[in-house]
Amino acid sequence: MNICSKHLLLFGCIFIFSCKDVPTKNHGPIKLGDSSTIVTESDPQRLQDLVTDLTPVIPSNIPPDTAKEEPKADTPQKAAVAIATPPAAAPIPSGPGLKAEFKEVTIMLPGLDAKQAGKPNLMNANGAVYTWTSGNINGNVMRTTGNVAKVSQRYQSVVLLKGKNGNLPLEDLSVTTPWQQVNGGNGAYPVKGLGENDLKFEDADANDIRNAVAKAGRQRHLSKKKIDEWMTVLGKNVRAANQKPLVVTLRSVMWKIDGKDEKGKIYSKQIRIDVPM
C-alpha cells in the first residue's frame, strides 16, 4: 500500500467517527404563534419558486359534434310580404240598364231605366244625375269595372201626404243620411236599405206635421182653400211622420265610387238618381 492510499483511508475513518459524535437536536412539534419554531431562510437560492405556473386547459364534457352554438345576436328579419293581386272584376252584364261610362270606371245598374241630365259624354266628368223612370233600385246590384276600392251610399227620404188627387211632399220632414260603405267587391255591390220600411224619417209630432203641410202648400202657391183641403186629408189623429195617410218614400239616392286608375291615380265619381214625386 503506498503512502497516498494510506492517507485516504485514514481520512475516511476520521470522518465517520466525527459524524457519530454530533448530537441530534429534537425541535418538537411546531406551535402556532411560537417565533422560535418559525424557520426563516435568508439564502436567496433556496427561496426560488421551482414550480412553474400552470394554465390548465379544461376540455368540455360536451362532444364537439353535439356542442351547442353560441346564440347569435338578434338581427332584424325582413318579413316576406305577399302582394295580393285583386281578383278581376266580373264583366258588366249586357242588356238594358243605367250605364254611366266614365274614363276610369264604368257603373251599371241592370234593369233600371233612368233619364240622364246634362251632357251624355262622361269621359271627363266626375258625376252624373239621373231621373228614375222604371225598374228596381232597392235590391239591385251595382256592377263596376276597373280598380274600385270602395263604394259608398247615401239617400234622402221625404214624407208624402197622399190624397185622392195626388201627393203633397213635405220638404220640412225630409232626412238626408250620411255616407255608408256598401258591402261588396269583385265588381258587384248590392243595393240595400232603400225599402219603404227601411227609410229613416223625421221624428215629428202632430204640430210639426201640420206646420209642414201648411208650409208645403205655401211653397206651391196653393190657395188657403187648397191648404185647408190638405189639412182635411191629413186628419186630426196623425201624430207620426210614417202614420197614414203619410208615407215615407225615397226622394233620391247617391253613390260615391272611389278607386285608382291604370296609372295609380286616385279618382272619385258620384252618380245620383232622383225619384219624381
Disulfide bonds with the S-S distance in Angstrom:
none
